[in-house]
Amino acid sequence: MSRILGVSAFYHDSAACLLQDGNIVAAVQEERFSRIKHDSSFPARAIAACLKIGECRVSDLDYVVFYEKPFIKFERLLMSYLRRCPHGIRSYLKAIPVWMKEKLWIKEILRRELDYQGEILFAEHHESHAASAFYPSPFQQAAILTVDGVGEWTTAAYGWGSENELQLISEICFPDSLGLLYSTFTYYLGFEVNSGEYKLMGLAPYGSPIFVDTIKKELIEIYEDGSFKLNPRYFNFETGLTMASDAFAELFGGPARNPFDPLTRKHQDLAASVQRVTEEVLLKAVRHLLREVPHKNLCLAGGVALNSVANGRILNEAGIEQLWIQPAAGDAGGALGCALLIWHRFQGRPRDRAPGREDGQQGSLLGTSYTREQVREFLKSQRAPFHELDTAALIQRTAAALAEGRIAGWFQGRMEFGPRALGSRSILADPRCADMQDRINRRVKFRESFRPFAPVILEERSAEYFSLDRPSPYMLLVQRVAPAKLHLIPAVTHVDGSARIQTVNQRQNERLYSLIQEFDRRTNVPLLVNTSFNIKGEPIVESPEQAFQCFMRTDMDILVIGNVFLDKKEQPTGLKLIW
């Protein structure tokens, strides 16, 4: 058996992936164990989890592969500082010692941390993204587009995939970056870079894109083929400690928003404007790509591919036939992509993708799981009252509670790989409740009130409720809510009448599918609110301990872990968590 371990680390969202004979056995993010959101440290616990799931040891590995090439990245860093010298000296003095001490020596770190003496390979950052998008996709041939902040030098690339071949044929290089343009506005609006971009996207529908002309005149020059140039005068990310320059602040009438200050109409309009510009660039790029590459199927990856609003417009307006987006589109997915790149291109192994077959991502349910005995023993150690039910009774009791407007923590099976909760580590609720969005944001998630929630709907019923005629299993497409259904599902309808949709079928997630079926039987609504099982600032829960802790710290009403049902009303007052 051939085993390949893919690793991404040290920049954002460290992760590990294990392939066995080309099959994705496990893929896990380090943040789920460390509890540090977007943890960029060496993914020792993620690697250990992958090996445990794969029932193998480090000595069984044929290759370890890193998702990018550190020396080329370091070259870009040095050249950027030299080009802007003496500007950026503070950033230089902060960054260079870290690189010299640690980030350059990935091979030595891998050998030391893993006690591994086998072959270590390196892929290029955007090739890892491209591989993560194409190889698990259901397509035999496809166009490929990758867009993010920056890899080594590349910030966007396009090419094609055919069977086990993959080729990138054009790129845009740093400091011209669509991802960094978006992140600069994220920073200016007072959100955290590499984390708050979701907030900007959620805020955009509240505003009007009145700053589009200003952005296109001053900040970015966009060409018909989707390429672009940024005006360096307005940006500070190349060598500075912030994203936006003083000129950026002057252009938009003041300094960056303090994260604790209220959001104003101007902030909403800025979000709407950069979102519109981002969509324009991506639409032009895809249309040009389809003229260059004779494939109507499109695969997307890179952090910008998590912009589900832009993805919806690409699907509707770019002239493609089918779209597949890597669920872990950011750096975490690079661990998966580089491993697949070695299997298919370096080793020349064929892909097993018959036409019409579902993708190879396995619903992205690639993480850890816990046995019934482990759950039971933990809850007993907490002296927490619980009910252990057969599956049918569990589904009925949970659906009844949801239909009463109660909020459920839902912890089932293998953990999701990527930033979305897809029904394994989810918070579920009734989409009919007009106040549900506010209740969950305020009393469960402890986050901004404007943040929208996604619907998870039976796949065969999605066209009844949304302008969507195909599966969307990874919650990466925003589409319109059907006008006749707007009044039925206010909790998952955003202010502009759209929703970020997840479809579910029985093959991918039988238990969640059955729960929604039972909820539909009781309410005549075949969908639920689905949001990630965590609170603001924390990663999605990984273990029963973390799920129980989150349940007890928030106003969730019930918790379902495997076949165990817990009711908040039955928990002793003042119950203390003990572990």
C-alpha positions as CSV (number, residue, x, y, z in Angstrom):
1,M,0.0,0.0,0.0
2,S,1.3,3.4,-0.9
3,R,0.9,6.2,1.7
4,I,1.5,9.9,1.2
5,L,1.2,12.5,3.9
6,G,0.5,16.1,2.8
7,V,1.3,19.0,5.2
8,S,0.5,22.7,5.2
9,A,1.9,24.9,7.9
10,F,3.4,28.1,9.2
11,Y,1.3,30.7,7.4
12,H,-2.4,30.1,7.9
13,D,-4.6,27.2,8.7
14,S,-2.1,24.4,9.2
15,A,-3.4,21.0,8.3
16,A,-2.5,17.4,7.3
17,C,-3.9,14.9,4.9
18,L,-3.2,11.1,4.5
19,L,-3.6,9.3,1.2
20,Q,-3.6,5.5,0.9
21,D,-3.4,4.2,-2.7
22,G,-4.7,7.6,-3.8
23,N,-7.8,7.6,-1.6
24,I,-8.3,10.4,0.9
25,V,-8.2,8.5,4.2
26,A,-8.0,11.6,6.5
27,A,-7.7,15.3,6.4
28,V,-7.6,17.5,9.6
29,Q,-6.8,21.1,10.6
30,E,-4.5,21.8,13.5
31,E,-6.9,24.4,15.0
32,R,-9.4,21.8,16.0
33,F,-7.0,20.3,18.5
34,S,-5.0,23.4,19.6
35,R,-8.2,25.6,19.9
36,I,-6.3,28.4,18.2
37,K,-8.4,29.6,15.3
38,H,-6.5,29.4,12.0
39,D,-3.5,27.9,13.9
40,S,-0.4,28.3,11.7
41,S,1.9,26.2,13.9
42,F,3.4,22.9,12.9
43,P,0.4,20.5,12.6
44,A,1.7,17.8,14.9
45,R,-1.7,16.9,16.3
46,A,-3.4,16.9,12.9
47,I,-0.7,14.6,11.6
48,A,-1.1,12.2,14.6
49,A,-4.8,12.2,14.0
50,C,-4.4,11.3,10.3
51,L,-2.0,8.5,11.1
52,K,-4.4,7.1,13.8
53,I,-7.4,7.2,11.4
54,G,-5.3,5.5,8.7
55,E,-4.0,2.9,11.2
56,C,-0.4,3.4,10.2
57,R,2.9,4.8,11.6
58,V,5.3,7.4,10.3
59,S,7.6,4.5,9.1
60,D,4.8,3.3,6.8
61,L,4.9,6.6,4.8
62,D,6.3,6.5,1.3
63,Y,6.4,10.3,0.9
64,V,5.9,13.4,3.0
65,V,5.1,16.4,0.9
66,F,4.9,20.1,1.8
67,Y,2.3,22.3,0.0
68,E,4.7,25.1,-1.1
69,K,8.3,26.0,-1.7
70,P,9.7,28.0,1.3
71,F,12.9,29.2,-0.4
72,I,11.0,30.7,-3.3
73,K,8.6,32.4,-0.8
74,F,11.6,33.7,1.1
75,E,13.0,35.1,-2.2
76,R,9.8,37.0,-2.7
77,L,10.0,38.4,0.8
78,L,13.6,39.6,0.4
79,M,13.0,41.1,-3.0
80,S,9.9,43.0,-1.7
81,Y,11.9,44.5,1.1
82,L,14.8,45.4,-1.2
83,R,12.5,47.1,-3.7
84,R,10.9,49.2,-1.0
85,C,14.0,49.9,1.2
86,P,14.3,51.7,3.6
87,H,10.5,51.5,4.0
88,G,9.3,48.4,5.9
89,I,12.3,48.1,8.1
90,R,10.2,47.3,11.2
91,S,8.4,44.6,9.3
92,Y,11.7,43.3,8.0
93,L,13.2,43.1,11.5
94,K,10.2,41.2,12.7
95,A,9.9,38.7,9.8
96,I,13.4,37.8,8.8
97,P,14.5,36.2,12.2
98,V,11.5,33.9,12.1
99,W,12.3,32.8,8.6
100,M,16.0,32.3,9.3
101,K,15.3,30.3,12.5
102,E,12.3,28.3,11.4
103,K,10.3,28.8,8.2
104,L,13.2,28.1,5.8
105,W,14.0,24.7,7.3
106,I,10.8,22.8,6.6
107,K,12.6,19.6,5.6
108,E,14.6,19.5,8.8
109,I,11.5,20.3,10.9
110,L,9.6,17.5,9.2
111,R,12.4,15.0,9.9
112,R,12.7,16.1,13.5
113,E,9.0,16.4,14.4
114,L,8.0,13.2,12.6
115,D,11.2,11.2,13.2
116,Y,11.0,10.5,9.5
117,Q,13.9,9.4,7.3
118,G,12.0,8.9,4.0
119,E,11.6,11.1,0.9
120,I,10.3,14.7,1.4
121,L,9.0,16.5,-1.6
122,F,7.8,20.1,-2.1
123,A,4.9,21.3,-4.4
124,E,4.2,24.8,-5.5
125,H,1.5,26.7,-3.6
126,H,-0.9,27.3,-6.4
127,E,-0.3,23.8,-7.9
128,S,-1.4,22.4,-4.6
129,H,-4.5,24.5,-4.7
130,A,-5.2,23.4,-8.3
131,A,-4.7,19.8,-7.5
132,S,-7.0,20.1,-4.5
133,A,-9.7,21.4,-6.8
134,F,-9.3,19.2,-9.8
135,Y,-8.3,15.7,-8.6
136,P,-11.2,15.2,-6.1
137,S,-13.7,16.7,-8.5
138,P,-16.1,14.5,-10.5
139,F,-14.8,15.8,-13.8
140,Q,-12.5,14.0,-16.2
141,Q,-11.5,17.3,-17.8
142,A,-11.9,20.8,-16.4
143,A,-10.7,24.4,-16.5
144,I,-9.0,25.4,-13.2
145,L,-8.8,28.8,-11.5
146,T,-7.0,29.4,-8.2
147,V,-7.1,32.8,-6.4
148,D,-5.8,33.8,-3.0
149,G,-3.7,36.3,-1.2
150,V,-0.3,35.0,-2.2
151,G,1.7,31.8,-2.4
152,E,5.3,32.0,-3.2
153,W,4.9,34.7,-5.9
154,T,1.6,33.7,-7.5
155,T,-1.6,35.3,-6.3
156,A,-3.9,33.8,-9.1
157,A,-3.4,31.1,-11.7
158,Y,-5.4,29.3,-14.3
159,G,-5.0,26.2,-16.3
160,W,-6.6,22.8,-17.0
161,G,-6.8,19.3,-15.8
162,S,-7.4,16.1,-17.9
163,E,-7.5,12.6,-16.3
164,N,-4.3,12.6,-14.1
165,E,-2.7,15.6,-15.9
166,L,-2.7,19.1,-14.5
167,Q,-1.2,22.2,-16.0
168,L,-1.2,25.9,-15.0
169,I,-0.6,28.1,-18.0
170,S,-0.9,31.7,-16.7
171,E,-0.5,33.5,-13.4
172,I,-0.7,36.9,-11.7
173,C,2.1,37.7,-9.3
174,F,2.6,39.6,-6.1
175,P,2.0,42.4,-5.2
176,D,-1.0,42.4,-7.5
177,S,-3.5,40.3,-5.5
178,L,-7.3,40.1,-5.5
179,G,-7.2,38.3,-2.2
180,L,-5.1,41.0,-0.6
181,L,-7.3,43.7,-2.0
182,Y,-10.3,42.1,-0.3
183,S,-8.3,41.6,2.9
184,T,-7.2,45.3,2.9
185,F,-10.9,46.2,3.0
186,T,-11.4,43.6,5.7
187,Y,-8.7,45.3,7.7
188,Y,-10.1,48.8,7.1
189,L,-13.6,47.7,8.2
190,G,-12.2,46.6,11.5
191,F,-12.3,42.8,10.9
192,E,-9.4,40.4,11.4
193,V,-7.5,39.6,8.2
194,N,-7.6,36.0,7.1
195,S,-10.7,35.5,9.3
196,G,-13.0,38.4,8.9
197,E,-13.4,38.2,5.1
198,Y,-16.6,36.2,5.8
199,K,-17.9,39.1,7.8
200,L,-17.2,41.5,5.0
201,M,-19.1,39.3,2.5
202,G,-22.0,39.0,5.0
203,L,-22.1,42.8,5.5
204,A,-22.0,43.7,1.8
205,P,-25.8,43.1,1.0
206,Y,-26.6,45.8,3.6
207,G,-24.8,48.4,1.6
208,S,-24.8,49.9,-1.9
209,P,-21.7,49.6,-4.2
210,I,-21.3,53.4,-4.4
211,F,-17.5,53.2,-4.1
212,V,-16.9,50.9,-7.1
213,D,-15.8,53.7,-9.4
214,T,-13.4,55.0,-6.8
215,I,-11.9,51.6,-6.3
216,K,-11.5,51.0,-10.0
217,K,-10.1,54.5,-10.6
218,E,-7.6,54.6,-7.7
219,L,-6.9,51.1,-6.4
220,I,-7.2,48.5,-9.2
221,E,-6.9,48.5,-12.9
222,I,-9.0,45.7,-14.4
223,Y,-8.4,44.2,-17.8
224,E,-10.8,42.3,-20.0
225,D,-9.1,39.0,-19.5
226,G,-9.5,39.3,-15.7
227,S,-5.9,40.3,-15.0
228,F,-5.4,43.4,-13.0
229,K,-2.8,45.8,-11.4
230,L,-3.0,47.3,-7.9
231,N,-1.9,50.8,-7.2
232,P,0.9,50.3,-4.6
233,R,0.3,53.8,-3.2
234,Y,-2.8,52.6,-1.3
235,F,-1.4,49.4,0.2
236,N,1.0,48.6,3.0
237,F,0.9,44.8,2.9
238,E,4.1,44.4,0.9
239,T,6.5,45.5,3.6
240,G,4.4,47.1,6.3
241,L,2.7,45.9,9.5
242,T,-0.8,46.9,8.3
243,M,-2.7,46.3,5.1
244,A,-3.8,49.8,4.1
245,S,-1.6,52.9,3.7
246,D,-2.3,56.4,4.9
247,A,-3.3,57.2,1.3
248,F,-6.0,54.5,1.5
249,A,-7.4,56.0,4.7
250,E,-7.3,59.5,3.2
251,L,-9.1,58.2,0.1
252,F,-12.0,56.8,2.1
253,G,-12.2,59.7,4.6
254,G,-10.6,58.4,7.8
255,P,-8.6,55.7,9.6
256,A,-9.6,52.1,9.8
257,R,-12.6,51.3,12.0
258,N,-11.9,50.3,15.5
259,P,-13.3,46.7,15.9
260,F,-15.4,47.9,18.9
261,D,-17.0,50.8,17.1
262,P,-20.4,50.5,15.5
263,L,-20.7,49.7,11.8
264,T,-22.1,52.6,9.8
265,R,-23.7,52.9,6.4
266,K,-20.4,53.9,5.0
267,H,-18.8,50.6,6.1
268,Q,-21.7,48.7,4.5
269,D,-21.2,50.6,1.3
270,L,-17.5,49.9,1.3
271,A,-18.2,46.2,1.8
272,A,-20.7,46.1,-1.0
273,S,-18.3,47.9,-3.3
274,V,-15.2,45.7,-2.9
275,Q,-17.5,42.7,-3.2
276,R,-18.8,43.9,-6.5
277,V,-15.3,44.6,-7.8
278,T,-14.2,41.1,-6.7
279,E,-17.1,39.6,-8.6
280,E,-16.3,41.6,-11.7
281,V,-12.6,40.4,-11.7
282,L,-13.6,36.8,-11.2
283,L,-16.3,36.8,-13.9
284,K,-13.8,38.3,-16.4
285,A,-11.2,35.8,-15.5
286,V,-13.5,32.8,-15.9
287,R,-14.8,34.0,-19.2
288,H,-11.3,34.5,-20.5
289,L,-10.2,31.1,-19.1
290,L,-13.1,29.4,-21.0
291,R,-11.9,31.0,-24.2
292,E,-8.3,29.7,-23.5
293,V,-9.2,26.2,-22.3
294,P,-11.7,24.0,-24.2
295,H,-13.6,22.8,-21.1
296,K,-16.9,24.0,-19.7
297,N,-16.4,22.4,-16.3
298,L,-14.7,24.7,-13.8
299,C,-12.8,23.9,-10.6
300,L,-11.9,26.6,-8.0
301,A,-9.6,26.8,-5.1
302,G,-7.6,29.3,-3.1
303,G,-9.0,31.4,-0.3
304,V,-11.0,33.7,-2.6
305,A,-12.9,30.6,-3.8
306,L,-14.7,30.6,-0.4
307,N,-16.5,33.8,-1.5
308,S,-19.8,32.0,-2.1
309,V,-21.6,35.1,-3.4
310,A,-19.0,35.4,-6.2
311,N,-19.3,31.6,-6.8
312,G,-23.0,32.0,-7.3
313,R,-22.5,34.6,-10.0
314,I,-19.8,32.5,-11.7
315,L,-22.3,29.6,-11.9
316,N,-25.1,31.8,-13.2
317,E,-23.2,34.3,-15.5
318,A,-19.8,33.0,-16.6
319,G,-21.0,30.4,-19.2
320,I,-19.8,27.3,-17.4
321,E,-21.7,24.0,-17.3
322,Q,-20.6,22.5,-14.0
323,L,-18.7,24.0,-11.1
324,W,-16.8,22.2,-8.3
325,I,-15.1,24.1,-5.5
326,Q,-12.7,22.6,-3.0
327,P,-14.5,22.7,0.4
328,A,-11.1,23.5,2.2
329,A,-10.2,26.0,-0.5
330,G,-7.7,27.9,1.7
331,D,-4.3,26.9,2.9
332,A,-5.6,23.9,4.7
333,G,-6.7,22.4,1.4
334,G,-3.1,22.7,0.2
335,A,-2.2,19.7,2.4
336,L,-4.7,17.6,0.4
337,G,-3.7,19.1,-2.9
338,C,0.0,18.5,-2.6
339,A,-0.5,14.8,-1.6
340,L,-2.8,14.3,-4.6
341,L,-0.3,16.0,-6.9
342,I,2.4,13.5,-5.9
343,W,0.1,10.5,-6.4
344,H,-1.3,11.5,-9.8
345,R,1.4,13.7,-11.5
346,F,4.6,12.7,-9.8
347,Q,3.8,9.0,-9.7
348,G,1.6,9.0,-12.8
349,R,-1.3,7.2,-11.1
350,P,-4.7,7.3,-12.9
351,R,-7.9,8.8,-11.5
352,D,-10.9,6.7,-10.9
353,R,-13.6,9.2,-12.0
354,A,-16.3,7.6,-14.1
355,P,-18.7,10.2,-15.7
356,G,-21.6,11.0,-13.4
357,R,-19.9,9.7,-10.3
358,E,-19.9,11.9,-7.2
359,D,-16.7,13.6,-6.2
360,G,-13.8,12.0,-4.3
361,Q,-14.1,14.4,-1.3
362,Q,-16.4,12.1,0.5
363,G,-18.6,14.9,1.7
364,S,-15.5,16.4,3.2
365,L,-16.2,14.3,6.3
366,L,-12.5,13.3,6.6
367,G,-11.7,14.0,10.3
368,T,-11.9,12.4,13.7
369,S,-14.8,10.5,15.2
370,Y,-15.7,9.1,18.6
371,T,-17.3,5.8,19.7
372,R,-20.5,5.5,21.7
373,E,-18.5,4.2,24.6
374,Q,-16.2,7.3,24.6
375,V,-19.2,9.6,24.6
376,R,-20.9,7.7,27.4
377,E,-17.9,7.6,29.6
378,F,-17.2,11.3,29.2
379,L,-20.7,12.3,30.0
380,K,-20.7,10.0,33.1
381,S,-17.5,11.7,34.2
382,Q,-19.3,15.0,34.1
383,R,-22.3,13.7,36.0
384,A,-24.4,15.0,33.1
385,P,-28.0,13.5,32.7
386,F,-28.5,12.1,29.2
387,H,-30.8,9.8,27.3
388,E,-29.3,7.1,25.0
389,L,-31.8,6.4,22.3
390,D,-32.1,4.2,19.2
391,T,-31.6,6.1,15.9
392,A,-35.3,6.3,15.1
393,A,-36.3,7.7,18.5
394,L,-33.3,10.1,18.4
395,I,-34.4,11.5,15.1
396,Q,-38.0,11.9,16.2
397,R,-37.1,13.6,19.5
398,T,-34.6,16.0,17.9
399,A,-36.9,17.0,15.1
400,A,-39.7,17.6,17.6
401,A,-37.4,19.8,19.7
402,L,-36.3,21.8,16.6
403,A,-40.0,22.2,15.5
404,E,-40.7,23.8,18.9
405,G,-38.0,26.4,18.2
406,R,-35.3,24.9,20.3
407,I,-31.6,25.2,19.3
408,A,-29.6,22.0,18.9
409,G,-25.9,21.2,19.0
410,W,-25.5,18.3,16.6
411,F,-22.3,16.2,16.8
412,Q,-22.2,13.1,14.6
413,G,-19.7,10.9,12.9
414,R,-16.5,12.2,11.3
415,M,-15.5,15.9,11.6
416,E,-15.6,18.1,8.5
417,F,-12.4,19.2,6.7
418,G,-12.6,22.9,5.8
419,P,-14.2,26.0,7.4
420,R,-17.9,24.9,7.0
421,A,-19.9,22.8,9.3
422,L,-21.7,20.4,7.0
423,G,-23.8,18.4,9.5
424,S,-21.2,16.7,11.7
425,R,-20.3,19.5,14.0
426,S,-23.3,21.8,13.5
427,I,-25.8,24.0,15.4
428,L,-29.2,23.3,13.9
429,A,-32.5,25.3,14.3
430,D,-35.9,26.0,12.8
431,P,-35.7,28.2,9.7
432,R,-39.3,29.4,10.1
433,C,-38.5,31.5,13.3
434,A,-38.2,35.2,12.4
435,D,-36.0,35.8,15.5
436,M,-33.8,32.8,15.1
437,Q,-30.9,34.6,13.4
438,D,-30.8,37.1,16.3
439,R,-31.2,34.4,18.9
440,I,-28.3,32.3,17.7
441,N,-26.0,35.2,16.9
442,R,-26.6,36.9,20.3
443,R,-27.1,34.0,22.7
444,V,-25.2,31.1,21.2
445,K,-22.5,32.4,18.8
446,F,-21.9,35.7,20.6
447,R,-21.2,37.5,17.3
448,E,-22.4,40.3,15.1
449,S,-26.1,40.4,14.6
450,F,-25.8,40.9,10.8
451,R,-24.1,37.5,10.2
452,P,-26.4,35.3,8.1
453,F,-27.0,31.5,8.5
454,A,-27.1,28.8,5.9
455,P,-30.0,26.5,5.1
456,V,-29.3,22.7,4.8
457,I,-32.0,21.2,2.6
458,L,-32.9,17.9,1.1
459,E,-31.1,17.8,-2.2
460,E,-34.2,16.8,-4.2
461,R,-36.2,19.7,-2.8
462,S,-33.7,22.5,-3.3
463,A,-35.2,23.8,-6.6
464,E,-38.5,24.4,-4.8
465,Y,-36.9,26.9,-2.3
466,F,-33.9,28.3,-4.2
467,S,-32.8,29.2,-7.7
468,L,-30.6,26.2,-7.7
469,D,-30.9,23.3,-10.1
470,R,-28.0,21.2,-8.9
471,P,-26.4,19.8,-5.7
472,S,-24.5,22.2,-3.4
473,P,-23.1,19.8,-0.7
474,Y,-20.3,22.1,0.6
475,M,-22.3,25.3,1.3
476,L,-20.2,27.3,-1.2
477,L,-23.0,28.8,-3.5
478,V,-25.2,31.8,-2.8
479,Q,-28.5,31.8,-4.7
480,R,-31.8,33.5,-4.5
481,V,-34.6,32.3,-2.3
482,A,-37.8,31.5,-4.3
483,P,-40.2,34.5,-3.9
484,A,-43.0,32.2,-2.9
485,K,-40.9,30.8,0.0
486,L,-39.4,34.0,1.4
487,H,-42.0,34.2,4.2
488,L,-41.5,30.6,5.2
489,I,-37.8,30.6,6.0
490,P,-36.8,34.0,7.4
491,A,-34.0,32.6,9.5
492,V,-31.9,31.6,6.5
493,T,-32.9,34.4,4.1
494,H,-30.3,37.2,4.0
495,V,-31.3,40.9,3.7
496,D,-31.0,40.8,-0.1
497,G,-33.2,37.7,-0.4
498,S,-30.4,35.2,-0.9
499,A,-29.1,32.2,0.9
500,R,-25.8,30.2,1.1
501,I,-27.1,26.8,0.4
502,Q,-26.1,23.3,1.5
503,T,-27.9,20.4,-0.1
504,V,-27.8,16.9,1.5
505,N,-28.5,13.5,0.2
506,Q,-28.9,10.1,1.9
507,R,-25.6,8.8,0.6
508,Q,-23.5,11.6,2.0
509,N,-25.1,12.0,5.4
510,E,-27.9,9.6,6.1
511,R,-28.5,10.7,9.7
512,L,-28.8,14.4,8.8
513,Y,-30.9,13.6,5.8
514,S,-33.3,11.6,8.0
515,L,-33.5,14.4,10.6
516,I,-34.5,16.9,7.9
517,Q,-37.1,14.4,6.5
518,E,-38.6,14.1,10.0
519,F,-38.6,17.9,10.4
520,D,-40.3,18.2,7.0
521,R,-42.9,15.6,8.1
522,R,-43.8,17.7,11.1
523,T,-43.6,21.2,9.6
524,N,-43.8,20.9,5.8
525,V,-40.4,22.6,5.5
526,P,-37.6,20.4,4.2
527,L,-34.7,22.3,5.6
528,L,-32.9,23.5,8.7
529,V,-30.7,26.4,9.8
530,N,-27.1,25.0,9.8
531,T,-24.2,26.9,11.4
532,S,-20.9,25.8,12.8
533,F,-20.7,24.3,16.3
534,N,-18.5,27.0,17.9
535,I,-18.7,30.4,19.4
536,K,-17.1,33.6,18.1
537,G,-13.3,33.4,18.1
538,E,-13.1,29.7,18.6
539,P,-12.6,26.8,16.0
540,I,-15.4,24.3,15.4
541,V,-15.6,21.7,18.1
542,E,-13.6,18.5,17.6
543,S,-14.5,16.3,20.6
544,P,-17.4,15.4,22.8
545,E,-15.7,17.4,25.6
546,Q,-15.6,20.5,23.5
547,A,-19.2,20.0,22.3
548,F,-20.4,19.7,25.9
549,Q,-18.5,22.7,27.0
550,C,-19.9,24.8,24.2
551,F,-23.4,23.5,25.0
552,M,-23.1,24.4,28.7
553,R,-21.6,27.9,28.0
554,T,-24.3,29.0,25.6
555,D,-28.1,29.1,25.3
556,M,-28.3,26.0,23.2
557,D,-31.3,24.0,24.3
558,I,-30.3,20.4,23.4
559,L,-27.2,18.5,22.5
560,V,-27.1,15.4,20.4
561,I,-23.8,13.4,20.3
562,G,-24.1,10.2,18.4
563,N,-27.2,8.5,19.9
564,V,-27.1,10.5,23.1
565,F,-29.6,13.2,23.7
566,L,-29.1,15.9,26.4
567,D,-31.7,18.5,27.4
568,K,-30.4,21.8,29.0
569,K,-33.4,21.8,31.3
570,E,-32.3,18.5,32.8
571,Q,-28.7,19.6,33.5
572,P,-28.2,20.4,37.2
573,T,-28.0,24.1,38.0
574,G,-24.4,25.3,38.4
575,L,-23.0,22.1,36.8
576,K,-19.2,22.5,36.6
577,L,-17.2,21.1,33.8
578,I,-14.6,18.7,35.1
579,W,-11.7,17.3,33.0
